[in-house]
Amino acid sequence: MMMQRKYPIIEQRQLRLPERQGPLGLGRRCRDREDLPEVLAHHLLVYRVRGEYVVDNGRLGLDDERVVEADHVSLVDVGRDTAVSVPLTIPSGEDAPFTIVTTFNCTVTDAVTVVREGQTEAAKRLDTYLRAHQRLFELGQYCELAEVNEVRVSTSAQIQAYTQLKPPVIPGISIELAGVEVTVPDALREYREKLRETREQYDLSNHVAIQEGTQALKEDHLKQALAAQQQNGTLERAQQVDEFAKESPARVWAAGLASGEFSYADLAAQLDKRERMVVERIEREQEELRRRWEVTREDELRRQTWRREDERQQLALKLELIKEALQRGHGDEVSLGLDELIRQMLEPGVSVASGGEERQSIEKNGHDFDGEAAEEEDSGD
């Protein structure tokens, strides 16, 4: 339990009757300052004189008859709204309990009553008052320590309702509820402290790991940059070799080999490169020629096919015309046409077999025509 100063009676003393002053002890009686407690501005002295209580508000002197005859004195704190805190522990759902601190504002309204009733410590009376509310000790028994905020709400509401329905009563003192606080249990405080230390250690380790990772990343970037520079230098060197070789290969390579600018490995690589370029160029030219020849050949075959088809169609048309003329009895008029048709059919590029078949057909038709003509002449005779 937390330490609580004494309130409202700060100090009490038993008093003895002082000795008389003056020669031979014949003078008046008077108390010494050391016989009485030290009085502050918000304090009062209450004397007990022959069973009665007398309040000294600072006007009674040390030689006052009531002060001299008093057998007891009490120092009372009459300050307004003096805070009196009452701690209580209530069980939780774990091993450690919750601690509830209830604070009251107290003001002494009657110092004599306080002394007469012996209200030396108001905190003890208020502790007894709160413990009489049994429901208060049941609020946290199903809560874990981490649920301290929920316990704060429930206990505060419970105590406020309790003080309104049944206000605390201490004779000679007015009391008002100031507030309710549920402190963090020591076990939870230690756990959070360890958790905080663990988190700090983790953050520190994570920070160190990030720094190390960043440093490693910087070193990797530096290596990549150096490799890129080396690669760029190699490319630039190859480009220089190509440019020198384009100008005057013999002179450039001779001067480069003599000065050490180029090595024989560079020369061999360049010659091998030029040889591959020549071979590739020849292959490309051959491929282009072959492609052109195939295109030209395909075009020529296509044109020949079209030409033969045109000639065939023309011969077929002429043949039809001659057949029609022969059927109508105009054989003499188409004799020249037959000779020309036979000649065309025998020219190169025209199918002889096809022409022969057409010729045989024409001759057959002509023979039939002559036979029919002879028969007509005989019948006429």
Phi, psi and chi 1 to 4 in degrees:
 res  aa     phi    psi   chi1   chi2   chi3   chi4
   1 MET       -  139.5  179.2 -179.4  -66.4      -
   2 MET   -70.8  149.6   59.5 -175.5  -62.2      -
   3 MET   -70.0  133.2  -64.3  -62.1  -64.2      -
   4 GLN  -126.0  126.4  177.1   72.4   36.1      -
   5 ARG   -68.7  158.6   66.7 -177.0 -179.0   88.1
   6 LYS   -69.4  135.5  -69.5 -176.6  177.7 -178.5
   7 TYR  -158.7  138.2  177.3   85.3      -      -
   8 PRO   -89.8  -18.2   31.7  -33.8      -      -
   9 ILE   -87.9  114.9  -62.2  177.1      -      -
  10 ILE   -83.7  -40.6  -59.3  173.9      -      -
  11 GLU  -152.1  149.0 -175.1  178.8   -5.5      -
  12 GLN  -136.4  141.7  -70.0 -178.8  -43.6      -
  13 ARG  -138.8  146.0  -68.7 -176.1 -177.0 -178.1
  14 GLN   -86.5  140.2  -66.1  -70.4  -22.3      -
  15 LEU  -117.3  140.8  -61.1  177.0      -      -
  16 ARG  -105.9  160.1   60.7  178.5 -179.8   83.6
  17 LEU   -71.5  123.0 -174.4   64.8      -      -
  18 PRO   -69.6  157.8   25.6  -31.6      -      -
  19 GLU   -76.4  156.1  -60.9  -68.0  -22.6      -
  20 ARG   -71.7  149.4  -68.8 -177.1  177.8  -89.0
  21 GLN   -93.9  170.6  -55.2  -66.8  -35.6      -
  22 GLY    89.7  174.9      -      -      -      -
  23 PRO   -68.1  137.8   21.2  -29.4      -      -
  24 LEU    63.4   14.2  -58.8  176.3      -      -
  25 GLY    68.3   33.9      -      -      -      -
  26 LEU  -103.9   -2.7  -61.5  176.5      -      -
  27 GLY   -81.5 -173.4      -      -      -      -
  28 ARG   -76.8  157.4  -61.5 -177.1   60.7 -178.4
  29 ARG   -84.3  144.5  -62.6  178.2 -174.7  -87.1
  30 CYS  -155.1  138.1 -177.7      -      -      -
  31 ARG   -85.4  152.5  -69.6 -163.6  175.0  -83.2
  32 ASP   -85.8  152.3  -65.2  -26.6      -      -
  33 ARG   -62.2  -30.9  174.0   57.9   60.7 -177.4
  34 GLU   -69.3  -14.7  -70.9   76.6   10.5      -
  35 ASP   -74.5  -18.7  -67.0  -19.8      -      -
  36 LEU  -113.2  150.5  -56.3  176.6      -      -
  37 PRO   -65.5  157.0  -17.8   31.6      -      -
  38 GLU   -72.5  130.9 -175.7  179.0   -2.7      -
  39 VAL  -108.1  129.6 -179.0      -      -      -
  40 LEU  -101.1 -179.3  -60.2  179.4      -      -
  41 ALA   -64.7  -32.9      -      -      -      -
  42 HIS  -101.1   23.1   57.2  -75.5      -      -
  43 HIS  -112.9  155.1  -67.0  167.0      -      -
  44 LEU  -132.6  150.0  -72.2  179.9      -      -
  45 LEU  -103.2  133.0  -69.2  175.0      -      -
  46 VAL  -120.0  115.3  178.5      -      -      -
  47 TYR   -96.8  147.5  -64.8  100.2      -      -
  48 ARG  -106.6  116.0 -173.8  176.2   63.9 -174.4
  49 VAL  -123.2  112.2 -177.1      -      -      -
  50 ARG    48.8   44.2  -65.5 -172.8  -66.4  -87.6
  51 GLY    84.3   -4.0      -      -      -      -
  52 GLU  -108.6  157.4  -60.2  -67.2  -27.3      -
  53 TYR  -110.5  131.5  -68.0   92.3      -      -
  54 VAL  -122.6  129.6  177.4      -      -      -
  55 VAL   -95.1  129.5  176.9      -      -      -
  56 ASP  -107.4  109.9 -178.5    6.1      -      -
  57 ASN   -94.5   21.8   54.4    8.1      -      -
  58 GLY   100.7    5.1      -      -      -      -
  59 ARG  -100.1  -16.5  -64.5  179.6 -179.3 -179.5
  60 LEU   -83.4  132.5  -59.7 -179.9      -      -
  61 GLY   -86.6  171.9      -      -      -      -
  62 LEU   -70.5  -20.3  -65.1  177.0      -      -
  63 ASP  -100.0    6.5   57.5   -9.3      -      -
  64 ASP   -63.3  139.1 -172.6  -82.6      -      -
  65 GLU   -57.5  -39.1 -178.7 -179.8   -2.0      -
  66 ARG   -69.2  -35.7  -68.7  168.6  -68.1 -176.6
  67 VAL   -70.7  -39.4  173.7      -      -      -
  68 VAL   -67.5  -41.2  173.0      -      -      -
  69 GLU   -83.6   -8.8  -65.3 -178.7   -2.9      -
  70 ALA   -64.2  137.3      -      -      -      -
  71 ASP  -104.6   -1.0   59.0   -2.5      -      -
  72 HIS  -158.0  143.7 -172.5  -82.8      -      -
  73 VAL  -136.7  141.7   63.3      -      -      -
  74 SER  -125.9  136.3  -61.7      -      -      -
  75 LEU   -99.1  116.5 -179.4   63.7      -      -
  76 VAL  -114.0  134.8 -178.5      -      -      -
  77 ASP   -87.5  113.7 -175.1   -9.2      -      -
  78 VAL  -108.6   21.6  -65.8      -      -      -
  79 GLY   -64.7  150.2      -      -      -      -
  80 ARG   -85.5  137.6 -173.5  173.3 -178.1   82.3
  81 ASP    53.1   54.3  -66.8  -26.9      -      -
  82 THR   -77.7  127.4  -58.4      -      -      -
  83 ALA   -77.2  127.5      -      -      -      -
  84 VAL  -123.3  117.3  178.2      -      -      -
  85 SER  -102.2  138.5  -62.9      -      -      -
  86 VAL  -125.3  110.1 -178.9      -      -      -
  87 PRO   -88.2  141.2   29.5  -30.5      -      -
  88 LEU  -135.5  147.1  -72.6  177.5      -      -
  89 THR  -110.9  132.3   57.4      -      -      -
  90 ILE  -121.8  147.5   62.3  174.4      -      -
  91 PRO   -68.8  153.0   24.3  -33.1      -      -
  92 SER  -119.0 -179.7   68.4      -      -      -
  93 GLY   -76.4   -2.4      -      -      -      -
  94 GLU  -119.5 -170.6  -59.9 -177.9   18.1      -
  95 ASP   -70.3  -39.8  -65.1  -23.5      -      -
  96 ALA   -82.5  145.4      -      -      -      -
  97 PRO   -91.8  168.2   32.8  -33.9      -      -
  98 PHE   -90.3  147.9  -68.0  106.4      -      -
  99 THR  -113.4  121.9  -59.7      -      -      -
 100 ILE  -108.1  127.8  -56.0  173.9      -      -
 101 VAL  -114.2  112.1  179.5      -      -      -
 102 THR  -103.8  128.8  -53.6      -      -      -
 103 THR  -112.6  132.9  -57.1      -      -      -
 104 PHE  -118.1  145.7  -62.1   91.4      -      -
 105 ASN   -96.0  118.5  -70.9  -28.1      -      -
 106 CYS  -117.9  142.9  -60.0      -      -      -
 107 THR  -138.9  126.6  -57.5      -      -      -
 108 VAL   -74.7  120.0  173.7      -      -      -
 109 THR   -99.9  -21.5   58.0      -      -      -
 110 ASP  -147.0   99.0 -170.8  -15.6      -      -
 111 ALA   -65.0  -36.1      -      -      -      -
 112 VAL   -63.9  -44.2  173.1      -      -      -
 113 THR   -62.1  -40.8  -58.5      -      -      -
 114 VAL   -59.5  -44.0  168.5      -      -      -
 115 VAL   -71.9  -42.1  175.0      -      -      -
 116 ARG   -62.7  -40.7 -178.0 -172.5  -62.6  115.5
 117 GLU   -81.9   -6.1  -62.6  -67.9  -24.6      -
 118 GLY    69.5   36.9      -      -      -      -
 119 GLN   -82.9   71.4  -55.1  -60.9  -26.6      -
 120 THR   -72.4  -36.1   56.7      -      -      -
 121 GLU  -135.0  109.6  -64.5 -175.1   33.8      -
 122 ALA   -70.4  -27.5      -      -      -      -
 123 ALA   -61.8  -37.3      -      -      -      -
 124 LYS   -67.4  -40.8  -69.4 -175.9  177.7 -179.7
 125 ARG   -64.2  -40.6  -68.3  -69.1  -59.4  -89.4
 126 LEU   -70.5  -32.9  -66.9  172.6      -      -
 127 ASP   -63.6  -43.5  178.9   78.6      -      -
 128 THR   -63.8  -39.4  -57.7      -      -      -
 129 TYR   -60.3  -44.8  162.4   76.3      -      -
 130 LEU   -71.1  -37.0  -69.2  175.4      -      -
 131 ARG   -67.1  -19.6  -69.5 -176.8 -179.0  -83.3
 132 ALA   -71.0  -15.3      -      -      -      -
 133 HIS   -92.5   93.5 -173.5   46.2      -      -
 134 GLN   -66.3  -31.9 -173.3   61.1   33.0      -
 135 ARG   -58.4  -28.3  171.5   60.5  179.1  161.4
 136 LEU   -61.2  -32.0 -173.2   62.5      -      -
 137 PHE   -85.0   -1.0  -65.4   87.7      -      -
 138 GLU  -102.6   -5.9  -59.7  174.4   -3.4      -
 139 LEU   -72.5  -29.3  -62.6  177.6      -      -
 140 GLY  -108.7    3.2      -      -      -      -
 141 GLN   -72.2  -17.3   60.9 -177.2   -6.6      -
 142 TYR  -108.8   11.9  -60.6  110.5      -      -
 143 CYS  -109.3  144.5  -62.7      -      -      -
 144 GLU   -82.8  165.6  -62.8 -180.0   -4.8      -
 145 LEU   -63.0  -32.4  -63.8  177.7      -      -
 146 ALA   -70.1  -14.1      -      -      -      -
 147 GLU   -92.2   35.4  -61.4  174.8  -27.4      -
 148 VAL   -63.7  -31.4   62.2      -      -      -
 149 ASN   -66.0  -40.1  -67.5  -31.3      -      -
 150 GLU   -64.1  -37.9  -71.3   77.2    0.4      -
 151 VAL   -66.7  -36.1  175.7      -      -      -
 152 ARG   -58.7  -46.3  -75.8 -167.0 -179.0  103.1
 153 VAL   -64.7  -47.8  174.8      -      -      -
 154 SER   -67.6  -42.8   59.0      -      -      -
 155 THR   -68.8  -38.9   54.5      -      -      -
 156 SER   -62.2  -44.8  178.3      -      -      -
 157 ALA   -64.6  -38.8      -      -      -      -
 158 GLN   -67.3  -42.7 -168.4   68.6 -143.9      -
 159 ILE   -70.1  -39.4  -68.6  175.8      -      -
 160 GLN   -61.4  -44.2  -72.7 -179.2    4.7      -
 161 ALA   -64.3  -39.6      -      -      -      -
 162 TYR   -65.2  -44.1  177.4   59.6      -      -
 163 THR   -69.0  -26.5   54.6      -      -      -
 164 GLN   -77.4  -40.9  -69.0  177.4    1.9      -
 165 LEU   -75.4  -35.3  -65.5  175.5      -      -
 166 LYS  -138.2   81.7 -172.2  179.5  178.9 -178.9
 167 PRO   -62.5  147.8  -19.0   32.1      -      -
 168 PRO   -70.0  144.1   25.3  -32.7      -      -
 169 VAL  -129.9  122.3  176.8      -      -      -
 170 ILE  -131.0  122.4  -61.7  178.2      -      -
 171 PRO   -56.8  131.8  -24.9   34.1      -      -
 172 GLY    82.6    4.3      -      -      -      -
 173 ILE  -134.9  132.9  -57.4  175.0      -      -
 174 SER   -92.7  138.7   65.9      -      -      -
 175 ILE  -130.4  135.7  -55.7  171.2      -      -
 176 GLU  -134.4  143.5  -66.5 -179.1   -1.8      -
 177 LEU   -74.1  127.0  177.8   64.5      -      -
 178 ALA   -98.4  -37.9      -      -      -      -
 179 GLY   173.7  164.0      -      -      -      -
 180 VAL  -128.8  133.9  179.6      -      -      -
 181 GLU  -134.2  136.3  179.3 -176.1    3.1      -
 182 VAL  -109.1  112.0  178.5      -      -      -
 183 THR   -79.8  155.6   60.6      -      -      -
 184 VAL   -69.8  128.2  178.4      -      -      -
 185 PRO   -60.2  151.7  -22.6   32.7      -      -
 186 ASP   -60.0  -38.9  -66.0  -22.8      -      -
 187 ALA   -63.3  -42.3      -      -      -      -
 188 LEU   -69.0  -37.2 -179.5   59.8      -      -
 189 ARG   -63.6  -43.6 -174.3 -178.0  -61.3  106.2
 190 GLU   -64.6  -40.3  -66.8  175.3   -0.5      -
 191 TYR   -62.6  -44.2  168.6   76.0      -      -
 192 ARG   -66.4  -35.1  -71.0 -179.9  175.3  176.8
 193 GLU   -65.1  -44.1 -177.4   66.2   21.3      -
 194 LYS   -64.4  -39.0  -68.4 -179.5 -180.0  179.3
 195 LEU   -63.8  -40.8 -177.7   62.4      -      -
 196 ARG   -64.4  -43.1 -176.0 -177.0   61.9   81.4
 197 GLU   -63.6  -40.9  -65.8  176.0   -4.3      -
 198 THR   -63.3  -41.4  -56.5      -      -      -
 199 ARG   -64.3  -40.5 -174.3 -178.2  -63.4  110.3
 200 GLU   -64.1  -42.5  -70.2  178.2   -6.5      -
 201 GLN   -62.9  -40.6  -66.7  176.9   -2.2      -
 202 TYR   -64.5  -43.8  171.6   77.9      -      -
 203 ASP   -62.5  -39.9  -67.4  -20.0      -      -
 204 LEU   -64.9  -44.9  179.6   59.9      -      -
 205 SER   -63.5  -40.8  -58.5      -      -      -
 206 ASN   -64.9  -38.6 -168.2   24.4      -      -
 207 HIS   -64.6  -42.8  178.8   68.2      -      -
 208 VAL   -64.0  -42.2  172.0      -      -      -
 209 ALA   -62.7  -39.6      -      -      -      -
 210 ILE   -64.9  -43.0  -69.2  175.5      -      -
 211 GLN   -62.7  -43.9  -73.3 -174.9  -21.9      -
 212 GLU   -63.7  -42.2  -67.2  177.1   -7.7      -
 213 GLY   -63.0  -40.1      -      -      -      -
 214 THR   -64.1  -41.9  -57.1      -      -      -
 215 GLN   -64.3  -43.0 -176.9   64.3   26.8      -
 216 ALA   -63.0  -38.3      -      -      -      -
 217 LEU   -65.8  -40.8 -174.7   60.3      -      -
 218 LYS   -62.2  -43.5  -70.4 -178.9  178.9  178.7
 219 GLU   -63.6  -39.8  -66.3  177.4   -4.2      -
 220 ASP   -64.3  -41.9 -174.8   60.0      -      -
 221 HIS   -62.7  -38.2  -73.9  171.6      -      -
 222 LEU   -64.9  -42.5  180.0   58.7      -      -
 223 LYS   -62.5  -42.4  -67.7  179.2 -179.6  178.8
 224 GLN   -63.7  -39.8  -67.4 -179.6   -0.7      -
 225 ALA   -64.8  -41.3      -      -      -      -
 226 LEU   -65.0  -41.9  -67.6  175.0      -      -
 227 ALA   -62.6  -39.2      -      -      -      -
 228 ALA   -65.5  -39.9      -      -      -      -
 229 GLN   -63.4  -42.5  -69.9 -179.8   -2.3      -
 230 GLN   -63.0  -42.1  -66.5  176.5   -3.1      -
 231 GLN   -64.4  -41.6 -175.6  176.9    4.8      -
 232 ASN   -62.8  -38.5  -68.2  -25.8      -      -
 233 GLY   -64.5  -38.2      -      -      -      -
 234 THR   -65.1  -42.1  -56.6      -      -      -
 235 LEU   -64.4  -42.6  -67.1  176.0      -      -
 236 GLU   -62.0  -38.8  -68.3  177.0   -3.1      -
 237 ARG   -64.9  -42.7 -178.1  178.4 -178.4   83.0
 238 ALA   -63.7  -39.0      -      -      -      -
 239 GLN   -64.7  -40.0  -68.2  175.6   -3.4      -
 240 GLN   -61.6  -41.5  -67.9  176.9   -2.4      -
 241 VAL   -61.2  -43.5  171.4      -      -      -
 242 ASP   -63.1  -44.5  -69.1  -19.9      -      -
 243 GLU   -64.5  -41.7  -67.5  176.1   -3.4      -
 244 PHE   -64.6  -38.8  -69.2  157.3      -      -
 245 ALA   -67.9  -29.6      -      -      -      -
 246 LYS   -69.5  -31.4  -69.3  178.1 -178.4  177.8
 247 GLU   -71.3  -67.4  -65.2  178.7   -2.1      -
 248 SER  -151.9   93.5  178.1      -      -      -
 249 PRO   -53.9  -48.5  -25.1   34.4      -      -
 250 ALA   -64.0  -48.2      -      -      -      -
 251 ARG   -67.4  -43.5 -179.7  174.5   59.9   82.3
 252 VAL   -65.0  -46.7  171.3      -      -      -
 253 TRP   -68.4  -35.0  -78.4  103.5      -      -
 254 ALA   -64.4  -45.5      -      -      -      -
 255 ALA   -66.3  -40.3      -      -      -      -
 256 GLY   -65.7  -39.7      -      -      -      -
 257 LEU   -68.9  -35.6  -68.0  172.7      -      -
 258 ALA   -68.6  -39.8      -      -      -      -
 259 SER   -84.4   -9.1   61.8      -      -      -
 260 GLY    84.4    4.4      -      -      -      -
 261 GLU   -64.8  -37.6 -179.0   69.3   19.4      -
 262 PHE  -122.8  153.5  -54.5  122.1      -      -
 263 SER  -108.0  168.4   64.3      -      -      -
 264 TYR   -65.6  -26.5  -73.8   97.6      -      -
 265 ALA   -65.6  -39.6      -      -      -      -
 266 ASP   -62.5  -42.2  -64.4  -26.9      -      -
 267 LEU   -63.9  -43.4  177.0   58.0      -      -
 268 ALA   -64.0  -41.1      -      -      -      -
 269 ALA   -64.0  -39.4      -      -      -      -
 270 GLN   -66.0  -44.0 -179.5   65.3   20.4      -
 271 LEU   -64.0  -41.4  -67.8  176.2      -      -
 272 ASP   -63.2  -38.6 -177.5   64.1      -      -
 273 LYS   -64.9  -44.7  177.8 -179.4  178.1 -179.4
 274 ARG   -64.9  -37.6  -67.5  177.8   64.5   85.8
 275 GLU   -64.5  -43.1 -177.4  179.2   -4.9      -
 276 ARG   -63.3  -36.8  -71.4 -163.0  -53.7  -89.7
 277 MET   -65.0  -41.0  -68.3  173.8   60.4      -
 278 VAL   -64.6  -45.7  171.3      -      -      -
 279 VAL   -61.2  -43.8  172.6      -      -      -
 280 GLU   -63.8  -39.0  -68.6  175.4   -3.3      -
 281 ARG   -65.2  -42.5  179.6  173.9   56.5   81.3
 282 ILE   -63.2  -43.5  -67.5  173.5      -      -
 283 GLU   -62.5  -40.4  -69.1  177.9   -8.8      -
 284 ARG   -64.0  -42.0  -72.8 -163.7  -58.7  -89.9
 285 GLU   -64.2  -43.6  -68.1  177.5   -6.7      -
 286 GLN   -61.8  -41.5  -69.1  178.7  -10.0      -
 287 GLU   -64.2  -38.8 -179.2   65.0   23.4      -
 288 GLU   -65.9  -43.8 -179.5   65.1   20.7      -
 289 LEU   -62.1  -43.3  -69.6  174.4      -      -
 290 ARG   -63.3  -39.4 -177.1  166.3   52.8 -106.8
 291 ARG   -65.9  -43.2 -172.2 -175.6   63.3   80.8
 292 ARG   -63.8  -41.8  -68.7 -178.8  179.6  179.2
 293 TRP   -62.7  -40.9  179.3   81.9      -      -
 294 GLU   -65.5  -40.3  -70.1  178.6   -6.0      -
 295 VAL   -64.1  -44.4  171.7      -      -      -
 296 THR   -63.6  -43.2  -56.6      -      -      -
 297 ARG   -62.8  -43.0 -178.7  173.4  176.0  -87.8
 298 GLU   -62.8  -41.3  -69.0  177.4   -2.2      -
 299 ASP   -63.4  -42.5  -68.1  -17.5      -      -
 300 GLU   -65.5  -44.1 -178.7   62.4   25.9      -
 301 LEU   -62.2  -38.9  -68.2  175.3      -      -
 302 ARG   -65.2  -41.4 -168.7  179.3  -62.0  108.4
 303 ARG   -66.0  -41.7  -76.9 -165.5  -63.8  -89.7
 304 GLN   -61.7  -41.4  -68.3  178.8    3.4      -
 305 THR   -62.2  -45.4  -58.2      -      -      -
 306 TRP   -62.0  -40.9  -69.4  -14.7      -      -
 307 ARG   -65.6  -44.3 -173.9  168.9   55.9 -106.9
 308 ARG   -63.2  -37.3  -73.1 -166.1  -61.0  -91.6
 309 GLU   -66.0  -40.1 -177.9   64.6   23.4      -
 310 ASP   -62.7  -45.6  -68.3  -19.3      -      -
 311 GLU   -63.5  -40.3  -68.0  175.3   -7.1      -
 312 ARG   -62.7  -43.0 -170.5 -172.5   65.2   79.3
 313 GLN   -64.5  -38.1  -67.8  178.9    1.1      -
 314 GLN   -65.0  -43.8  -69.2  176.8    3.5      -
 315 LEU   -64.2  -39.8  -68.2  175.1      -      -
 316 ALA   -64.2  -37.8      -      -      -      -
 317 LEU   -65.4  -43.8 -180.0   57.9      -      -
 318 LYS   -62.2  -41.3  -69.5  179.3 -179.5  180.0
 319 LEU   -61.5  -41.0 -180.0   59.7      -      -
 320 GLU   -63.9  -39.7  -69.2  -64.8  -28.7      -
 321 LEU   -65.1  -41.5  -67.6  175.4      -      -
 322 ILE   -66.3  -42.4  -67.9  171.9      -      -
 323 LYS   -58.1  -45.0  -73.6  179.6  179.3 -179.0
 324 GLU   -62.8  -38.8 -174.9  177.7   -4.0      -
 325 ALA   -66.5  -41.7      -      -      -      -
 326 LEU   -64.7  -38.8  -67.5  174.8      -      -
 327 GLN   -65.7  -26.5  -69.7  175.1   -0.1      -
 328 ARG   -91.0    0.9  -66.7 -177.5  179.9 -178.5
 329 GLY    85.1   28.4      -      -      -      -
 330 HIS  -111.6   47.0  -58.4  -72.7      -      -
 331 GLY   -65.6  -37.7      -      -      -      -
 332 ASP   -66.0  -34.8  -65.1  -23.2      -      -
 333 GLU   -73.3  -24.2  -63.0  177.6    2.2      -
 334 VAL  -104.5   11.1  -61.3      -      -      -
 335 SER   -62.9  -42.5   59.8      -      -      -
 336 LEU   -65.5  -34.1  -66.1  176.1      -      -
 337 GLY   -66.5  -34.2      -      -      -      -
 338 LEU   -66.3  -43.8  -74.2  171.9      -      -
 339 ASP   -60.7  -46.4  -63.8  -23.4      -      -
 340 GLU   -63.8  -38.4 -179.0   65.5   18.9      -
 341 LEU   -64.8  -41.1  178.6   60.8      -      -
 342 ILE   -64.5  -41.3  -66.4  171.5      -      -
 343 ARG   -61.5  -44.9 -175.3 -174.0   64.5   79.0
 344 GLN   -64.3  -35.9  -67.5  179.0    1.2      -
 345 MET   -69.6  -25.9  -66.0  175.6   65.7      -
 346 LEU   -91.5   -2.9  -64.3  177.2      -      -
 347 GLU   -71.6  153.9  -74.9 -179.0   -6.3      -
 348 PRO   -59.5  143.8  -22.1   32.4      -      -
 349 GLY    95.1  -10.0      -      -      -      -
 350 VAL  -110.4  138.6 -179.1      -      -      -
 351 SER   -66.0  118.8  176.0      -      -      -
 352 VAL   -68.9  -40.7  177.0      -      -      -
 353 ALA   -61.4  -44.8      -      -      -      -
 354 SER   -62.6  -44.3  176.0      -      -      -
 355 GLY   -64.3  -39.8      -      -      -      -
 356 GLY   -62.1  -42.5      -      -      -      -
 357 GLU   -62.5  -41.3  -66.3  175.4   -3.2      -
 358 GLU   -65.8  -40.7  -67.4  178.6   -4.4      -
 359 ARG   -62.3  -43.8 -178.1  177.7  179.9 -177.0
 360 GLN   -61.2  -38.0  -68.7  175.9    2.1      -
 361 SER   -64.7  -41.0  176.2      -      -      -
 362 ILE   -65.3  -46.8  -66.7  172.2      -      -
 363 GLU   -61.5  -38.6  -69.6  176.9   -7.2      -
 364 LYS   -64.7  -44.0  180.0  178.6  179.7 -177.9
 365 ASN   -63.7  -41.5  -67.9  -27.4      -      -
 366 GLY   -63.2  -41.7      -      -      -      -
 367 HIS   -61.3  -43.2  175.7   72.3      -      -
 368 ASP   -62.5  -37.8  -65.1  -20.9      -      -
 369 PHE   -65.9  -41.7  177.6   76.5      -      -
 370 ASP   -65.4  -38.9  -67.1  -20.7      -      -
 371 GLY   -64.5  -40.4      -      -      -      -
 372 GLU   -66.1  -38.5  -68.6  177.0   -0.5      -
 373 ALA   -64.8  -40.6      -      -      -      -
 374 ALA   -64.6  -40.2      -      -      -      -
 375 GLU   -64.1  -36.4  -69.4  177.3   -1.9      -
 376 GLU   -66.5  -39.0  -70.7  179.3   -3.0      -
 377 GLU   -65.4  -42.4  -71.5  177.9   -2.2      -
 378 ASP   -61.8  -41.5  -66.0  -22.2      -      -
 379 SER   -68.4  -30.7   61.7      -      -      -
 380 GLY   -71.3  -35.2      -      -      -      -
 381 ASP   -67.5      -  -67.3  -20.6      -      -
